[in-house]
Amino acid sequence: MDEKDQPAAGFLKIEEGTTNVLVPAENDVKIPTASVSVFYNPEMEMNRDINVAATSVFVGRLAERKGFEKINIRYLDAFSASGIRGLRIANEVGISVVLNDIKPEAVNLIQKNITENNLQNASAVCEDANVLLCREKFAIVDIDPFGTPSPFLDAAAMSATFLLGVTATDTAPLCGAHLKSGMRKYDAVPLNNEFHSEMGLRILLGSIARETAKFDKGIRPLLSHSTRHYVRVYAEILHGAGRADQTLQNLGFLAWCPHCNNRETKNGLAVFMSETCECGSKRKLAGPLWLGPLREEQFCSDVISMLDQMPLNKKEPAKKLVESCKNEADLPFFYDQHMFCEELKISAPPIEPFLEKLRTAGYIATRTHFSGTSFKTDAPIDEIKKKLLE
C-alpha cells in the first residue's frame, strides 16, 4: 500500500463494492451499536450489496418512468454511523445522498469518508432522524436504526416520495419471542412458532402499510427478506387515498393451530375468526399483518442482473438470496419439512423431489428463502404428510 493510501492513525480502511470507508480501528462487531461512538458491521455487507443493486434498479425505473436525472433524486441514509450505506449509494449509484447521524463524532467520520471518496453528491448532517424526516421530503428514505424502526416509521412514511427501505433488527418482538414488546411497538400480535421469521416480516410490512396509509400513500413490496438477525423491506410508495385503501386490503389476520398446524388467513382489519380449530384444539390468532406478496418478481430479476454487473465481495450469496425470494410462492405462511418428519417419525427426504411430488399432484410448491427446510404450498396438510410418506 502506498503511503498516500495509508489510513489516518486510529482508523482502518474498508472496501465494499468500489467504495473505501474509514472505520475506527477499535471497531468491534460484538459490541452493541448503541454503546460505541461509530459502528461498522461487516456482517451486513451482503445487505448493503443488495441495497446498492436494488436502489440502482429503482433509480433506473424513476429515470424511465418519471424522466428524472440521477442528481435530482435525493436519498436519505437516516442512521449513517460510519456512512458505509449512504456512501456506497452516492458512489456506486450516483444519486444525491444525505447522510445523517445524531452523533457528532459519526458525522465527523462521515465527512472524512465523503472526502476520502471525493464525492460531490453527498452531504453529512447531524440531526434527530425524526426531526429531519418531518422537515424534508426525500425520493428514497432508508432507515436502518439500532433495534426497532418503529419510532421512526411514521416520519419516514411521511417523508418518502418514491421508495422506503426499512431494516429491523428487533426480531424477538417482531417474531413473538417478546410478545408484549412486539404488541407495543408494532400494534400487532405476533406468534412465536416454526414460521416466526416470516411472521416478523409480515408484521413489519403490516405496520409500514398502516403508517403510510395515514398520509394517503400505499405500498408495493418490491423485495422483502428475513436474514439471520434482521428483516429488510424495500417498499415502493404509491400515492393517493385510493392506492392507500387498496394497500390496506392486503392486511389481515392468521389463525394457527399449534396441535395440528392448520392455518387460516382472513383479509380485513375487523374480522371474525373462531378460536376453535376443526381438530377441537384452541387456535392462536395473530395480526394485523401483511398477507399480500412479499416481492415483485420482475424487480427481483432486475436486481439479480444488476448484482451480476457489480464488483462485490458478497455477490454470490446476495444473488442466491434474491433468487430465492423471486422464486418463492406468494402464499402465507411457510411450512417446515423437518417438523412434519419429526411428527411422522421418518427421516427427512430430499426436499426437491418431495416438492415435485406436490407439484405433480397439481399443487403449488416452492422452497423459500427463510431456511433450507422451509417450503410453501397450497396443498392440505394431510396431502403434505401423504407425499412425505411415499
N, C-alpha and C positions, 0 to 999 in steps of 0.2 A: 504494500500500500504506500503510495506517495505521501510525503509529509503533508501536502496540502489536503489530502483526503483523510488525514487522521482526525477523529472527532475531538472536540474540546474536552479538557480534563473533566472527569466526573460523568462522562456520557459514553454510551455505546452507539454505534451506527447500525441500524437495522434496515434491511432492504426487503420490501414487499412489492411485487409487480415491478414497475420501473421507478418506484419511489423510495428515496432514502430518508430515514427518520432518525433523529437523535432521541434516545431514551436514557433516563438516569441509570448509571452503572449499577446502582444498588437495587434496581427493579427486581422484585421477587413475585412471581406469579402465585405463590402460596399465600401471600398477604392480601386480605380483602381490600378491594379498591378504595373503600371509604377511609381506610386507615393510612394511606400513603398520599404523598403530595401529588405525584403524577404517575399514572399507571399505564403500562403497556402489556397487553395479554397476547402472547404468541399463539395461544391455543385457539384464538378467534380469527386466525389468518384466513382459513377457508371461508368463514362467514364474510370476511371483508372482500375476498376474491369474488365470491358470488355477488356481493353488493355492488362492486365495480361493474361487473358484467351486466347485472340486472338494470343498474342505473343507465349504463350506456345504451342498452336496448330501449329503455323507456324514453330517454332523451331523443333517440332516433325517431321514435313514434311521434314525439311532440314536434320535431322538426318537419316530419312528413305531413302530419295532420293539421298542425297549427301554423306552420311556417316560421317557427321560432329559430333564431340563431342561438348557438350554444351559449355565447357570452351573456345572453339575456335571460338565461334560465338560472334562477338562484336556488342553491341547495343549502340547507341549514344542517350542520352537524351540531346538535344541541348540547351534547355531552362529550366534548372532544378529548379530554385528558391529554395524551401525547399528541393528538391530532391526526393519528395514522389514518383513520377512516376518511375524514374530510380532505386531508392532503392527497390521498390516493384518488379521490373523485376529481379534485381540481387538476391534478397532474395527468391522470390516465383517461378521464372522460372529457376534460376541457371546459367544463361549465364554471360559472361563478359560484364560489363556495364561501360561506360564513362559518367560521369555526368558533364555537362558544364553549366556555367553561367558567364556572363560578369561582374557581381558584386562580388567583393572580399568578402563582408560580406555574400553573399549567399553561396559562395564556402566554407567559413569557417564553416557555419552551415552544409553544406552537409558533410564535413569531420567529424563533430561531429556525424552526423547520420550514416555515414559508420561505425564509431567506436561503436556507440550505438547498431548496429545490427550485429557487429562482421563480417563484410563482407570482404572476401579476394578477391572477384571477382569484386570489384567496385573501381573506382578511380575518383577523382574530379579535374577538370581543370577550369581555368579562362581565357576564350578567347572570342573573337568575333566569333559568330557562323559561319558566312560565311568563315572566315579565316580557322577555324578548318575543316569545310566541304570540302573546296577546297584542303586542305593539306592531308587529310586522307580518306581512304575508310572504311566503316562500313557495316557489313552484314545487319543490320537493323538501319535505321535512323528515329528518331521521332522528329518532330518539332511541338511545341505547344507554339508559342510566344504570347505575349500580343498583340492582334489585328490581323492584316493581316499576313499570312505566305508568301505573295507574294515576298518580297525582298529576301527570303531565298530558294525559290523553285528551282532556277537554281543550286545553290551549293548543295542542298540536293539531287536533281536528279542525279548530277554527283557522289556524294559520295555513295549513297545507292547501295548495290550489290544485295540484295535479297528482301527487303521489305522496303517500305516507308510509314510511318504513319504521317498524317498531320491533325492538328486541326486549324480551322479558327473561330475566334470569331467576325470578322467584318462582321456580317450578313447583315447589312444595305447596304454596297456596293455590296456584293455578290447577294443579293436578289432584287436589283434595287431601293431600297428606296433612296440611294445616287448614282444616275445613273452615273454621271461623275466620281466619285471616283471609282466605280466598273469598268468602262471602262479603267481608268488609271492603276489600279492595276492588272487587270486580262486580259487585251487585249480582252475584250468581252463586248457585250451589254446584260445586264440582263433586266428582266421585273419584275415590282412590281405588282403582281396580287394575286389571291387566291391560286395559287400553287407556290408562291415565295420561299418557303422553299426548294422545290425540284429544283427550278431554281438555287438557290445558290449552292446546292450540285453538280449539273451538270456543272455549271460554274467553280467551283473549280477543278473538275475532268478533265474538258477540258484543264484547264491551266496546271495541272500536266502532262497530256498526251503530250502537246506541249513541255514542258520543258524537259521531259525525252527523247523525240524523238531527241533532239539536240545531245544527246550522244549515238545514235543508241540503245536506250532502249525503249521497250514498257511497258505497264502496264496491269494488270488484277485486277480490283477491287474485293477484297475478302469480304469486308464488308464496307459499307458506310451508314452513318445515319445523319440526321438533328434533333438535340435535343435541345429544348429551345433556348439558345442564341448562339449555336455553331454548326458547321458541322464537321464531323470526317470521315476520309478516311484511309483505310488500302489497299494499292496497292502493289501487287506482281510485282517485276521487271522482265521483260522478255528481254533477251539480243539478240542483232543482229539487223541490219538495216531492215531485213525483218519483224521482230516482231514489230519494231517501225512503219513501214509502215502499218501493219495490225491494230495496235492500232489507228493510225490516221484515219482509215476508220470508226471508231466509233464516229468521230466528225461531227458536222453538225449544222443546224440552225432550228429555230422554227418560224413559222408564226402563230400568235394568233389574233383572232378577239374579241375585247372587247364587241362587240354588241351581237353576237350570241354564243360566246365561242368556236367556231370552231378552231381546231388546225391542223396544217400541219407541219411535220418534213421532212427534207431532208438531207441526209448524204453528206459530202464533205466540202471542205474549200473554194471552188469557185462555188457557186450555184446561180441559179436564182429563186426567189420566188416572186410572184406577191404581191403587197401591197393591192390589192383589193380582198375582200372576196366574196364568192358566193352570200352573202346576200346584197352586194353592199357597205358595210362599209369598212373603211380603217383598214387593219391589222397592227399589230406591230410585228417587227422582232427582234429576239434575237439570240445571238451566236457570235462566235462559242462556242459550248458546247458539253458535252458528251451525246450521245444518246444510248450508249450501256448499258449492265447490270450494276447494282449498287452493286451486291454481287454475290458470288459463293455459291450455295445452300449447298453443302457438307461442305464447310468451316463453314458456319453458324451453321449447325448441330453439328459439332465437337466443336465449341465454346460453344454452349449450354451445351453439355455433360461435357466440362471442367468446366464451371461455376458451374454445379451441384456438382462437386467434391471438390470445394474450400470453405473454411470458409470465407464468405463475409457478410458485413453489407447490401449490396445492391443487393444480389443475385437474388431475385425475379424480381425487376424492370429491372435488366440487362438481365435476361433470356427472359422476356416479350418483350423487345426491339429487341433483336437479333432474336427471333422467328417471330416477325412482319416483320423484314427485309427479313428473309428467305422465308416467305410465300407471299411476295409482287410480283405481276406480273412484268415481265421485259418490261414495257411499259412506255414511257414518254408521258405525264405527268399526275398527278392525277387530279380528279375532286372533288369538294366539294359538298356533298349532300345538305347541308343547302342552298347553293346559288341557286341550282335548285328549291328547295322547296319555297324559297322566291319569285322567279320569277313566279312559278306556283300558288303562294298564297295558299299553303297547309301546313299542319303540317308535319314535317319530320317523316317518318315511321321508325321502327327499321331497322337498316342498313343490318343486316344479311339476313332477309327474302327478302329484296329488291335485294341484290346481288344474292341470289339464283334464283330469277326470271330471272335475266340476264343470269345466267349460264344455266338454263333450256332452255332458248331460243337459246343456242349454243354459247354464248359469253364468253370470259374470264372476270372474275370479282372478284377482291380481295380487301380486306382492305389494308391500308398502315400504315407505322409507323409514318407518318408525322403528322396526327391528328386523332382524333376519328371519325370525319365525312368525312374523305377523302377515296376515293376508286379509283381503276384503272380498266379500261375496254376497250375493243376494239369495244364496241357497239357504233353505231352512236348516236349523241345527241338526235335525235328525239325518238330513241328507249329507251334511258335513261329516258326521260320525260314520255314516254308512260308507262313504268313499275312503275314509281313513282305515276302515277295517277291511277293505277289499284287497 
